[in-house]
């Protein structure tokens, strides 16, 4: 049996673009509002920063582009935008609660692993009544955010499970790379905004929520 076909004991969901459809709003907010407010020159391609922690996005922009505001100003702009997106715009992944209940009934660990800070992911989990075994943020660790593997390695430690027994669901190139570098099996989820993103490093790429739910069930041994 191929290693990637082994039954996974935990599912680690990214939040942005997976649990909620926020990436479609971030894809508008960054080039239309955030980048014009923070950059004096050229803007990055969105795939360069998607999946990264927002504080590290500033560091990346400051190193590779011409920033015109301080890191604190950038964080304030990003935070205000995020709160509006999560409170008023996003929708939950279709069928998430039913899938979650099936996984739990089959003793599969369910976690959210996100680059978003607690203030943001708490808005999402409270608004949509999401209860998982752990919600882990890149801000919880003394390490690098995605695409580095640190947050996924930390998640495995927190959950008390081997990395090889974890199934990661990601929608960004940086997120896919982070999961693979942590030694986990990775499903890449296409949902529209990332249709042109290079997700080839994932073990499998699925299109839409129905394919995603089917693939998660298959790889965790849960009957659909």
C-alpha positions as CSV (number, residue, x, y, z in Angstrom):
1,X,0.0,0.0,0.0
2,X,1.2,3.5,-0.8
3,X,2.0,5.5,2.3
4,X,-0.5,8.2,1.2
5,X,-3.3,5.6,1.0
6,X,-2.9,4.5,4.7
7,X,-5.9,5.3,6.9
8,X,-5.4,8.7,8.7
9,X,-6.2,9.0,12.4
10,X,-6.6,12.8,12.4
11,X,-7.8,15.5,10.0
12,X,-6.2,18.9,10.2
13,X,-8.3,21.5,8.4
14,X,-6.9,24.9,7.3
15,X,-9.4,27.6,8.1
16,X,-9.2,30.2,5.3
17,X,-10.4,28.8,2.0
18,X,-11.3,25.5,3.6
19,X,-13.5,25.7,6.7
20,X,-14.8,29.0,5.4
21,X,-14.7,30.6,2.0
22,X,-12.7,33.6,3.1
23,X,-10.1,33.5,0.4
24,X,-12.6,34.8,-2.2
25,X,-12.9,37.9,-0.1
26,X,-9.2,38.1,0.7
27,X,-8.5,37.9,-3.0
28,X,-10.5,41.1,-3.4
29,X,-9.4,42.9,-0.3
30,X,-5.7,42.5,-0.7
31,X,-5.2,44.0,-4.2
32,X,-8.1,46.5,-3.9
33,X,-7.5,47.8,-0.3
34,X,-4.6,46.3,1.6
35,X,-1.8,46.4,-1.0
36,X,-2.7,50.0,-2.2
37,X,-2.6,51.1,1.4
38,X,0.7,49.5,2.3
39,X,2.8,49.3,-0.9
40,X,4.2,52.2,-3.0
41,X,5.2,50.1,-6.0
42,X,4.4,46.7,-7.5
43,X,2.0,44.3,-5.8
44,X,2.8,40.6,-5.3
45,X,1.0,37.7,-6.9
46,X,-1.6,36.5,-4.4
47,X,-0.1,33.0,-4.3
48,X,3.1,34.4,-2.9
49,X,1.3,35.3,0.4
50,X,-1.8,33.2,0.6
51,X,-1.6,30.9,3.6
52,X,1.0,33.0,5.4
53,X,0.5,34.6,8.9
54,X,-0.5,38.2,8.3
55,X,2.5,39.5,10.4
56,X,4.9,37.5,8.3
57,X,3.1,38.8,5.1
58,X,4.3,42.3,6.2
59,X,7.9,41.0,6.7
60,X,7.7,39.3,3.2
61,X,6.4,42.5,1.6
62,X,9.0,44.7,3.4
63,X,11.8,42.4,2.2
64,X,10.6,42.0,-1.4
65,X,8.5,45.1,-2.3
66,X,8.3,48.8,-1.4
67,X,6.3,49.2,1.8
68,X,5.0,52.7,2.8
69,X,3.6,52.0,6.2
70,X,4.9,50.6,9.4
71,X,4.3,47.0,10.5
72,X,1.9,48.2,13.2
73,X,-0.2,50.2,10.6
74,X,-0.2,47.1,8.3
75,X,-1.4,44.9,11.1
76,X,-4.2,47.3,12.0
77,X,-5.4,47.5,8.4
78,X,-5.3,43.7,8.1
79,X,-7.0,43.1,11.4
80,X,-9.9,45.5,10.6
81,X,-10.4,43.8,7.2
82,X,-10.3,40.3,8.7
83,X,-12.9,41.0,11.4
84,X,-15.3,42.3,8.8
85,X,-14.8,39.4,6.5
86,X,-15.3,36.7,9.2
87,X,-18.2,38.4,10.9
88,X,-20.2,39.4,7.9
89,X,-19.2,37.6,4.7
90,X,-17.9,34.1,5.0
91,X,-19.9,30.9,4.6
92,X,-19.1,27.5,6.2
93,X,-17.8,24.6,4.1
94,X,-20.8,22.8,2.8
95,X,-21.5,19.7,4.8
96,X,-18.8,20.4,7.4
97,X,-20.9,19.6,10.5
98,X,-22.1,16.3,9.2
99,X,-18.6,15.3,8.1
100,X,-17.2,16.4,11.5
101,X,-19.8,14.3,13.3
102,X,-19.0,11.3,11.2
103,X,-15.3,11.6,11.9
104,X,-15.8,12.0,15.6
105,X,-18.2,9.0,15.7
106,X,-15.3,7.0,14.1
107,X,-12.8,8.3,16.6
108,X,-11.0,10.4,14.1
109,X,-9.3,13.5,15.6
110,X,-10.5,16.8,14.1
111,X,-8.4,20.0,14.4
112,X,-8.1,23.4,12.8
113,X,-4.6,24.5,11.9
114,X,-4.5,28.1,10.8
115,X,-2.3,31.1,10.2
116,X,-5.0,33.3,11.6
117,X,-4.6,34.6,15.1
118,X,-7.0,33.5,17.9
119,X,-9.1,36.6,17.7
120,X,-10.0,35.7,14.1
121,X,-10.5,32.0,14.4
122,X,-12.7,32.5,17.5
123,X,-15.1,34.6,15.4
124,X,-15.4,31.7,13.0
125,X,-15.8,28.9,15.5
126,X,-18.3,30.8,17.6
127,X,-20.3,32.1,14.6
128,X,-20.7,28.6,13.0
129,X,-20.8,26.6,16.3
130,X,-17.6,24.6,15.5
131,X,-16.2,22.4,18.2
132,X,-13.0,20.5,17.3
133,X,-10.4,18.7,19.4
134,X,-8.0,21.7,19.0
135,X,-7.7,24.9,17.1
136,X,-4.0,25.7,16.6
137,X,-2.7,29.0,15.2
138,X,0.7,29.9,13.8
139,X,0.8,32.5,16.6
140,X,0.8,29.7,19.2
141,X,4.3,28.7,18.2
142,X,7.8,30.0,18.5
143,X,8.7,29.2,14.9
144,X,8.0,30.1,11.3
145,X,4.5,30.1,9.7
146,X,3.5,28.3,6.5
147,X,5.2,27.3,4.2
148,X,7.5,26.1,7.1
149,X,6.3,22.9,8.7
150,X,6.4,24.2,12.2
151,X,2.7,24.8,12.9
152,X,1.8,21.3,11.6
153,X,4.6,19.7,13.6
154,X,3.3,21.6,16.6
155,X,-0.3,20.4,15.9
156,X,0.9,16.8,15.9
157,X,2.6,17.3,19.3
158,X,-0.5,18.9,20.8
159,X,-2.8,16.2,19.5
160,X,-0.4,13.4,20.6
161,X,-0.3,11.8,17.2
162,X,2.5,10.9,14.7
163,X,2.7,13.3,11.7
164,X,2.4,10.4,9.3
165,X,-1.1,9.6,10.7
166,X,-2.4,13.1,10.0
167,X,-4.4,14.2,7.0
168,X,-4.1,17.9,6.1
169,X,-6.7,19.8,4.1
170,X,-5.2,22.9,2.5
171,X,-6.1,25.3,-0.4
172,X,-2.8,27.3,-0.8
173,X,0.6,26.5,-2.2
174,X,2.2,27.6,1.1
175,X,-0.2,25.5,3.2
176,X,0.3,22.4,1.0
177,X,4.1,22.8,1.3
178,X,3.9,23.1,5.1
179,X,1.9,19.9,5.4
180,X,4.1,17.9,3.2
181,X,7.3,19.2,4.9
182,X,5.8,18.1,8.2
183,X,5.5,14.5,6.8
184,X,1.7,14.5,6.5
185,X,-0.7,13.4,3.8
186,X,-2.2,16.5,2.1
187,X,-5.4,17.0,0.3
188,X,-5.5,20.2,-1.8
189,X,-8.9,21.7,-2.1
190,X,-9.9,23.8,-5.1
191,X,-12.9,26.0,-4.7
192,X,-12.7,28.8,-7.2
193,X,-10.3,31.5,-6.0
194,X,-7.4,29.1,-6.2
195,X,-8.2,27.5,-9.6
196,X,-4.9,28.6,-11.0
197,X,-2.7,27.9,-8.0
198,X,0.0,25.3,-8.3
199,X,-1.1,22.6,-5.8
200,X,0.8,19.7,-7.4
201,X,2.8,19.0,-4.3
202,X,-0.3,17.6,-2.6
203,X,-1.0,13.9,-2.5
204,X,-4.4,14.6,-4.2
205,X,-6.2,17.6,-5.5
206,X,-10.0,17.7,-5.2
207,X,-12.5,20.1,-6.8
208,X,-15.5,21.2,-4.7
209,X,-16.8,20.3,-1.3
210,X,-18.5,17.0,-2.4
211,X,-15.2,15.6,-3.7
212,X,-13.4,16.9,-0.6
213,X,-15.8,15.1,1.8
214,X,-15.6,11.9,-0.2
215,X,-11.8,12.0,-0.2
216,X,-11.6,12.7,3.6
217,X,-14.0,9.8,4.3
218,X,-11.9,7.5,2.1
219,X,-8.6,8.4,3.7
220,X,-9.9,8.1,7.2
221,X,-11.9,4.9,6.6
222,X,-15.2,6.6,7.4
223,X,-18.1,5.2,5.4
224,X,-20.0,7.9,3.5
